[in-house]
Amino acid sequence: MRSKFRGFYTNNEQKNTKLFKDNNTLFVFDTNFILDLYRNNDKTQSAMKEAVKAVQSKIWLPYFSALEYQRKRLDEIHSQANNIITTLKPLAETITALEEKINQIEKTKLRYYTDTTEDIQIKLQAIKDDLEQFLNQKSQGIKEKNDQIIEHDSIRDWVDEIFQDRIGSKSSEAELSDLNSECQKRFENLIPPGFADKSKEGKKEAQFGYDGNLYHRAYGDFYVWKELLEKTKSLNVNTVFFITNDEKQDMVHKAGYIKTGAHASLREEIFKETSAKNFEILSTYEFITGVSSAYRLDINQENIRVNFNEWSDAYDMHENQTTIDTKLEAIKFFNIFSNMKEQEERAKQERIKLSELLKLSGWISSTDDENNE
């Protein structure tokens, strides 16, 4: 059974520390791993670099992965700054809400208790001032860091140095044409990888040119996969780890929300086409923890907070931002409407209570009450 369906069997390679240390192992990196360096805090960034350094003699970056990094680098820098500011936006809205609450105090029964009213106003004002100061400091810090990276990108310097002489070669125009034809056929038959990106064919910049070649954005995963296969053949390695945060259905298999490993068809193909006996897809976090365990690196894994975009492409992220903003506005107005309904219901209950009191006191009759209603 196993010999006929090798693609469905995994040896839990990510937990096998011997494979991480084996000189006959190849670590192949996708674009999103490199872009993760811009998406994470200093501690996680340092852990990523330390893990790559530990296996530096066995790393390799496909040409298309490197090309996509160069194309998306500046978009990623700007989008990460925007993401943080967007995340802080609800806090800014909280300041406005606090101001409204402070103003509302004068309209409540607390106005009869001057000291209490003033004490509450002072407390709320202090919270508002602290929050404003915090947001201003964070926003300024983000802007300064963003400006520094644009002026001199130290991450890019590190990428240039660590992957020097460890990057794939550009395909010729004829080779790329053959790849495009093959990928289209695989798309039609839902053969991984790449078919999950078919929707990109009709999106902004579906194609782009560089150095005489015309690339299809939707075929990106396939370009990288074919480079990985060719590199594995040329090195005759035993184990390949592909480092990517892409968990689409044409890359990894999931049982519910649990990732169980690389897609069976990818395993089967690499075993047939190359000498590799082990193949696994690792996320940034799995790569860090796996290498750290194998090489006994002094990395505090509890401090690793890997953050990566839900969308694998900065263009897709920008296209979806409008949809997200629209949904947020809808939620905002729904909450306002809900509060209005709650206030209306409370007012109704207060009128009922007042009516009952007036009837008990004999000031109005039941008939009067019904007429008022």
HELIX and SHEET records of a PDB file:
HELIX    1   1 ARG A    6  PHE A    8  5                                   3    
HELIX    2   2 GLU A   13  LYS A   15  5                                   3    
HELIX    3   3 THR A   17  LYS A   21  1                                   5    
HELIX    4   4 THR A   31  ARG A   39  1                                   9    
HELIX    5   5 ASP A   42  ALA A   54  1                                  13    
HELIX    6   6 GLN A   56  LYS A   58  5                                   3    
HELIX    7   7 TYR A   63  ILE A  105  1                                  43    
HELIX    8   8 LYS A  109  TYR A  112  5                                   4    
HELIX    9   9 THR A  114  GLU A  151  1                                  38    
HELIX   10  10 SER A  154  ILE A  162  1                                   9    
HELIX   11  11 GLU A  173  GLU A  188  1                                  16    
HELIX   12  12 PHE A  195  GLY A  202  5                                   8    
HELIX   13  13 ARG A  217  TYR A  219  5                                   3    
HELIX   14  14 GLY A  220  LEU A  235  1                                  16    
HELIX   15  15 ALA A  264  GLU A  273  1                                  10    
HELIX   16  16 THR A  284  TYR A  295  1                                  12    
HELIX   17  17 GLN A  301  ASN A  303  5                                   3    
HELIX   18  18 ALA A  314  LEU A  360  1                                  47    
HELIX   19  19 SER A  366  ASN A  372  1                                   7    
SHEET    1   A 4 ILE A  59  TRP A  60  0                                        
SHEET    2   A 4 THR A  25  PHE A  29  1                                        
SHEET    3   A 4 THR A 239  ILE A 243  1                                        
SHEET    4   A 4 ASN A 278  LEU A 282  1                                        
SHEET    1   B 2 GLN A 207  TYR A 210  0                                        
SHEET    2   B 2 ASN A 213  HIS A 216 -1                                        
SHEET    1   C 2 VAL A 252  ALA A 255  0                                        
SHEET    2   C 2 ILE A 258  ALA A 262 -1                                        
END                                                                             
